[in-house]
Amino acid sequence: MATWQISGEYMETCNCTLLCPCITSNLAATPTEGDCKAAVTLRIDKGHKDGVPLDGLSFIVMMHAPGAMGAGNITVGLIIDERASDAQVEAISAIATGAVGGPMAALAPLVGKVAGIERRPIQFDVDGLNRTVRAGDLVDQACEGLPSASAPGQAIGVDNTAHPVNSRLSLAKATRSLFNVFGIQWNDSTGTRNGHFAPFAWAG
């Protein structure tokens, strides 16, 4: 039996122009701006670790890669819902860093620096193909799914990706990306940048 599992909804925005080249290159391509700044948000609808309930909590994995993601030397920091207890923060941190296995463990060898943990109120809203996340004064991001012509009401999807959250992602344009945390700064609302969203289910 799994010692931990979490499931819910995920979204992210990054500073690459749409479509992020990581997806089609399996993390080998240079980001469109030369470096990568990304905020990967996960809302846990159901989850637990070693008896610690995690239902209803959210966390954001902030990442900065100086070049191609696959080349490593990535700086990673966590923003965790301020409602989380110390035990819940410890559980989420272990899952988000890959310390207890699961999808993020594959990314761990690429991490060059762990920038730390911030705690803020995190709001994650879903409205049709729109996703919005706010984390206090640190992150304000929103994306809009690219509507599918063949599946009305759904976004265009891409499958079999190397993405750690889900191998199938919905494609989206970032309508707003504001990051100001762990030395990662970005502010764009042009609607030309990359976004993704998907359900997720992790266990370890």
C-alpha positions in Angstrom: 0.0 0.0 0.0 1.3 3.5 -0.9 2.6 5.4 2.1 1.4 8.6 0.4 -0.9 9.7 -2.4 -2.2 13.0 -3.7 -4.6 13.9 -6.5 -6.3 17.0 -7.8 -5.7 19.8 -10.3 -2.5 21.3 -11.7 -1.7 24.4 -13.7 1.5 26.2 -14.7 2.7 29.2 -16.6 6.3 29.9 -17.7 8.2 32.6 -19.5 8.6 30.7 -22.8 6.5 31.8 -25.7 3.8 29.3 -26.7 4.5 26.4 -27.2 7.2 25.7 -24.6 10.0 23.8 -26.4 10.5 21.5 -23.4 7.4 19.6 -24.4 8.6 18.7 -27.9 12.3 18.2 -27.0 12.0 16.1 -23.8 13.5 19.0 -21.8 16.6 19.2 -24.2 15.8 22.5 -25.9 17.0 26.0 -24.8 14.0 28.0 -23.5 12.7 30.7 -25.8 14.1 33.4 -23.5 17.4 31.6 -22.8 16.4 30.6 -19.3 13.2 29.1 -17.8 11.1 30.7 -15.1 8.0 28.6 -14.1 5.4 28.3 -11.4 3.9 24.8 -11.2 0.8 24.8 -8.9 -0.9 21.7 -7.6 -4.2 21.7 -5.7 -4.6 18.6 -3.6 -8.3 17.6 -3.6 -7.6 14.3 -1.9 -4.3 13.2 -0.3 -2.4 11.9 2.7 1.1 10.9 3.7 1.8 8.5 6.6 -1.5 9.3 8.2 -1.3 13.1 7.7 -4.3 14.4 5.7 -3.5 16.8 2.9 -7.0 17.3 1.4 -7.7 20.9 0.3 -4.1 22.2 0.4 -2.2 23.6 -2.5 1.5 24.1 -3.2 3.6 25.8 -5.9 6.9 24.5 -7.2 8.9 27.6 -8.4 11.7 26.8 -10.8 14.5 28.6 -12.6 16.7 26.9 -15.1 19.6 28.9 -16.5 19.4 27.0 -19.8 17.8 23.8 -21.0 15.8 22.1 -18.2 17.5 18.8 -19.0 21.0 20.3 -18.5 20.2 20.7 -14.8 21.4 23.4 -12.3 17.7 24.2 -11.6 16.8 26.4 -8.6 13.7 25.2 -6.9 11.6 26.7 -4.1 8.2 25.8 -2.6 5.3 28.0 -1.7 2.9 26.1 0.6 -0.6 27.0 1.6 -0.4 28.9 4.9 -3.2 26.8 6.3 -0.9 23.8 6.4 0.3 22.6 9.8 4.0 21.9 10.3 3.3 18.2 9.8 1.5 19.0 6.5 4.3 21.3 5.4 6.8 18.5 6.1 4.7 16.0 4.1 4.2 18.3 1.1 7.9 19.2 1.1 8.9 15.6 1.0 6.5 14.8 -1.9 7.3 18.0 -3.9 11.1 17.5 -3.7 10.9 13.8 -4.6 12.5 12.8 -1.3 9.8 10.1 -0.9 9.8 8.9 -4.5 7.0 9.7 -7.0 7.2 11.8 -10.1 9.4 14.5 -8.7 12.1 12.1 -7.8 13.0 11.9 -11.5 13.5 15.7 -11.5 15.6 15.7 -8.3 19.0 15.0 -10.1 18.5 18.2 -12.2 18.1 20.4 -9.1 21.2 22.5 -8.3 19.8 24.6 -5.5 16.8 24.4 -3.1 15.8 28.0 -2.4 13.6 27.3 0.6 9.9 27.4 1.6 7.5 30.3 1.8 4.0 30.0 3.2 1.1 32.1 1.8 -2.6 31.8 1.2 -3.0 30.0 -2.1 -6.2 30.3 -4.2 -6.7 28.0 -7.2 -9.8 28.6 -9.3 -11.1 26.7 -12.3 -13.7 28.1 -14.7 -14.2 26.1 -17.8 -10.9 26.3 -19.7 -9.5 29.0 -17.4 -7.2 28.5 -14.5 -6.2 31.2 -12.0 -3.8 30.9 -9.0 -2.8 33.6 -6.5 -0.3 33.1 -3.7 -0.2 36.3 -1.7 2.3 38.8 -3.1 4.5 36.1 -4.6 2.6 34.6 -7.5 -0.4 35.7 -9.6 -0.9 33.5 -12.7 -3.7 32.7 -15.1 -4.0 30.7 -18.2 -6.7 30.0 -20.8 -6.9 26.6 -22.5 -6.6 26.5 -26.3 -10.1 25.3 -27.4 -10.3 22.1 -29.3 -12.3 22.0 -32.6 -12.8 18.2 -32.4 -13.8 18.0 -28.7 -16.0 21.0 -27.8 -15.5 22.3 -24.3 -12.1 20.7 -24.0 -8.6 22.1 -24.6 -6.2 20.8 -27.2 -4.0 18.2 -25.5 -0.6 16.8 -26.0 0.2 13.2 -24.8 3.2 11.1 -23.8 5.2 14.0 -22.6 8.1 13.9 -20.2 6.4 16.3 -17.8 6.5 15.1 -14.2 3.0 16.2 -13.2 1.1 14.3 -16.0 2.1 12.7 -19.3 -1.0 14.3 -20.9 -1.3 18.1 -20.7 -3.8 20.6 -21.9 -2.3 23.4 -23.9 -3.0 26.9 -22.8 -1.8 30.5 -23.2 -0.7 32.3 -20.1 -2.9 35.4 -19.8 -1.0 36.6 -16.7 2.3 35.5 -15.1 3.6 37.4 -12.1 6.5 35.8 -10.1 8.4 37.5 -7.4 10.0 35.0 -5.1 13.3 33.1 -4.5 15.0 35.6 -6.9 12.7 34.5 -9.7 11.1 37.5 -11.2 8.7 37.7 -14.2 5.8 39.8 -15.1 3.9 39.3 -18.4 0.3 39.7 -19.5 0.7 39.7 -23.2 -1.2 36.4 -23.8 1.8 35.0 -25.8 3.4 32.9 -23.1 3.0 29.2 -22.4 0.6 27.5 -20.0 -0.6 24.0 -19.2 -3.2 22.3 -17.0 -4.3 18.8 -16.2 -5.6 16.6 -13.4 -2.9 14.7 -11.5 -2.6 11.6 -9.3 0.7 10.8 -7.6 1.6 8.1 -5.2 4.7 6.6 -3.6 
